Amino acid sequence: MEKKKNEKFIFTKSNYIFLIIGVVLNVIGFLLMIGGAAETKNAFDADELFSHVRITVAPILITLGYIVIVYSIMKKPKSVSDQSTEKE
């Protein structure tokens, strides 16, 4: 039951950077969706509620954020792929 001294983390620095970028994109997208509340119950501002930022930009940022997060999880470090090809 010896532990390998060469054990490394699966994620590298670049994986964590992409993960943080994806989370930041998601947070920015969700923050852009916030708002549109009326000051009184009888007031309705359709321009604020259905703004271009809230309807198009925010969902695009959120989708891009999830794509970057999935990429950061699936990205294989070069050292691991090099070692697997050498063993074969």
C-alpha positions in Angstrom: 0.0 0.0 0.0 2.5 2.5 -1.1 1.4 5.9 -2.2 2.8 7.2 -5.4 5.0 10.2 -5.0 4.1 11.4 -8.5 0.4 11.9 -7.8 -0.7 15.1 -9.3 -4.0 17.0 -9.3 -6.1 16.4 -12.4 -6.8 20.1 -12.7 -3.9 22.4 -13.7 -3.6 26.1 -13.3 -5.2 26.7 -16.7 -8.2 24.6 -15.7 -8.8 26.7 -12.7 -8.3 29.9 -14.7 -11.0 28.8 -17.2 -13.2 27.7 -14.3 -13.0 31.1 -12.7 -13.6 32.9 -16.0 -16.7 30.8 -16.5 -18.1 31.5 -13.1 -17.4 35.2 -13.5 -19.3 35.2 -16.8 -22.2 33.5 -15.2 -22.3 36.0 -12.3 -22.1 38.9 -14.7 -25.0 37.4 -16.8 -27.2 36.9 -13.8 -26.5 40.3 -12.4 -27.5 41.9 -15.8 -30.8 40.1 -15.5 -31.6 41.6 -12.1 -33.9 44.5 -12.0 -36.8 45.9 -13.8 -38.9 46.3 -10.7 -41.4 49.2 -10.7 -41.2 51.9 -8.1 -45.0 51.6 -7.4 -47.4 48.8 -7.9 -49.3 50.7 -10.6 -46.2 51.7 -12.7 -45.1 49.5 -15.6 -42.0 50.2 -17.6 -41.8 47.8 -20.5 -38.6 49.4 -21.9 -36.8 48.6 -18.6 -38.3 45.1 -18.2 -37.7 44.0 -21.8 -34.4 45.7 -22.4 -31.9 44.4 -24.9 -29.4 43.7 -22.2 -31.8 41.6 -20.2 -33.3 39.7 -23.1 -30.2 39.0 -25.2 -26.9 39.9 -23.7 -27.4 38.3 -20.2 -28.5 34.9 -21.5 -25.6 34.8 -24.0 -23.1 35.6 -21.2 -24.7 32.8 -19.0 -24.5 30.3 -21.9 -20.9 31.2 -22.6 -20.1 30.9 -18.9 -21.5 27.4 -18.8 -19.6 26.5 -22.0 -16.3 27.8 -20.5 -17.0 25.9 -17.2 -17.6 22.6 -19.1 -14.5 23.2 -21.2 -12.4 23.8 -18.0 -13.6 20.5 -16.6 -13.1 18.5 -19.8 -9.7 20.0 -20.7 -7.0 17.5 -20.3 -3.6 18.8 -19.1 -0.8 18.2 -21.6 1.4 16.4 -19.1 -1.3 13.7 -18.4 -1.9 13.1 -22.1 1.9 12.9 -22.8 2.3 10.3 -20.0 -0.5 8.2 -21.3 0.9 8.1 -24.8 4.4 7.2 -23.5 3.0 4.2 -21.6 1.3 2.7 -24.6 
